[in-house]
Amino acid sequence: MTIIRAVYHWLDQRLKLTPIGEMLLNEPIPGGASWVYVFGSATLFLFCLQFLTGSFLAIYYAPTPDHAYDSIQFIMTSVTFGAFVRGLHHWGASAMVVAIGLHMLQVYLAGAYKPPREMMWMVGVVLFLLTLGFAFSGYLLPWDQKAYWATQIGINMVGTVPWIGGVLVRIIRGGDNLGALTLSRFFALHVLFFPLMTFGFIALHLFILRRVGPAGSFEEKRTAGAGAAVQTERRRRPVSEPFYPRQVFIDAVVAGGVFLIVAVLAVGLPFPLADKADPSDTSFKPIPEWYFLFYYQGLKYVHGVFEPLATWILPMIFYALLMFLPFVDRNPARNPARRPRAILIGGVFLILVFGLMAVSLKEIYSVPTTNRSVVRGREVYSKLQCSGCHRIHGSGGAVGPDLSYVGKDRDRDWLNRHFDNPQAVVPGSIMPRLPLSPSERDDLTDYMLSLK
């Protein structure tokens, strides 16, 4: 301890560290330290954990379609503690979504987004959107089947935006197909742009917090003030105490507990890779991470002309309302008992989200296994080297017709006759008769019908 104090004293004389420490640690907490105030610190700790583990993973990761999958396998099988670090990163992402969700719920229930803290809430909403951006951009990086097809669906939803949807899709993909440019762009967003933006908005969030102060208890009474519309005076726990030492200790205990939970999950429930991404395998049914399940389920109930309602109209309205909530909610009270409408709307939203999530989980676990005939048909397609002439979702040759959506354009009878005698069905076709047994022909037909 004497050496540490001596080093600190030496640095303090040169860098004037004491005023900085006082500024960071002596912030007054209205009502005193509490376990209720830990969610923001827990979110910050988890972001730092994600940044640290992601930095180590990036050392070995190769952001190209040819090597991304193999590099993840190398991390998990050959790098010392590689599987553990990847597990920390995976489960840390889920924990961060939970932490920031609880933090925003706490602020909403306590009415802490009301004046003068409107800007702090709006910056918090941006940080929430960045967290979702991290989740979506990081999903593609393993380049396995689950990552490829879930990202494909997400990008296709962007295409439903009128007028600019097609342009946005090409910008996200870096071209007409999901491929090398898409992966490199997602990697750059995930490890460069989003972290820099997040650090900046965290600094702004903390700066605003220091300027306006913590909200403290929501119990309040209204008092008129000269030159001000409404001021509040806290009645419960009127005393305040500095951030250090009690709140620092509480936050440290929670951070340690969160890390322990994430570490146990990383060891006990490792996150395996699916098969390597195969653009021709349209039979694969991607399932998003649990925090996107409610939205995934909601999309199933909207079809046709109403599809944009679920893919971009309602989400845009929701995030706009969330961003400008301090200006939409004009009730000056913070006590939930005096805000029944806001509490009711929040309760209905949570019931809707968790209800859709429960339905989605029930359907996922009741889904039958992949049609074996489709799997066998894909093997026949590969064995006959059909990809030398035909393309499926950007993969393969361009001599014959593109088969990406052949299951939508052709029926079983046409396909069977075509495989038996291509020239009889399509005069002038250069496709030879295929040496198929009846069962192989049926399997190949099933595979073609799955391409939609």
LINRA-V60119 format. One record per backbone hydrogen bond with DSSP energy under -0.5 kcal/mol. NH is the residue of the N-H (numbers start at 1). CO is the residue of the C=O. Records with the same first field share a line. If there is no record, write none. Layout:
NH=CO  CO
//
This chain:
5=1
6=2
7=3
8=4
9=5
10=6
11=7
12=8
13=9
14=10  11
15=11
16=12
20=16
21=17
22=18
23=19
24=20
25=21
26=22
29=241
30=28
31=239
32=29
37=34
38=35
39=36
42=38
43=39
44=40
45=41
46=42
47=43
48=44
49=45
50=46
51=47
52=48
53=49
54=50
55=51
56=52
57=53
58=54
59=55  56
60=56  57
61=57
63=61
64=62
67=64
68=64
71=67
72=68
73=69
74=70
75=71
76=72
77=73
78=74
79=74
82=79
85=81
86=82
87=83
88=84
89=85
90=86
91=87
92=88
93=89
94=90
95=91
96=92
97=93
98=94
99=95
100=96
101=97
102=98
103=99
104=100
105=101
106=102
107=103
108=104
109=105
110=106
111=107  108
112=107
114=111
117=114
121=117
122=118
123=119
124=120
125=121
126=122
127=123
128=124
129=125
130=126
131=127
132=128
133=129
134=130
135=131
136=132
137=133
138=134
139=135
140=136  137
143=140
145=275
148=144
149=145
150=146
151=147
152=148
153=149
154=150
155=151
156=152
157=153
158=154
159=155
160=157
161=158
164=162
165=161
168=164
169=165
170=166
171=167
172=168
173=169
174=170
175=170
179=177
183=179
184=180
185=181
186=182
187=183
188=184
189=185
190=186
191=187
192=188
193=188
194=189
196=192
197=193
198=194
199=195
200=196
201=197
202=198
203=199
204=200
205=201
206=202
207=203
208=204
209=205
210=206
211=207
212=208
213=209
221=233
223=231
225=228
228=225
231=223
233=221
235=219
241=29
243=27
244=25
247=243
248=243
249=245
250=246
251=247
252=248
253=249
254=250
255=251
256=252
257=253
258=254
259=255
260=256
261=257
262=258
263=259
264=260
265=261
266=262
267=263
268=264
269=265
272=270
277=143
281=278
282=280
284=281
286=284
292=289
293=290
296=292
297=293
298=294
299=295
300=296  297
301=298
302=299
306=303
307=304
309=306
310=306  307
311=307
312=308
313=308
314=309
316=312
317=313
318=314
319=315
320=316
321=317
322=318
323=319
324=320
325=322
327=324
328=324
329=325
330=328
338=335
339=336
343=339
344=340
345=341
346=342
347=343
348=344
349=345
350=346
351=347
352=348
353=349
354=350
355=351
356=352
357=353
358=354
359=355
360=356
361=357
362=358
363=359
364=360
365=361
366=362  363
367=363  364
374=371
375=371
376=372
377=373
378=374
379=375
380=376
381=377
382=378
383=379
384=380
385=382
386=381
388=385
389=386
390=386
392=395
395=392
396=394
397=387  390
400=389
403=391
404=391
406=403
407=451
408=405  451
409=405
410=406
415=411
416=412
417=413
418=414
419=415
420=416
421=417
424=421
425=421
426=422
427=425
429=426
434=419
436=434
441=437
442=438
443=439
444=440
445=441
446=442
447=443
448=444
449=445
450=446  447
451=448
452=450
//
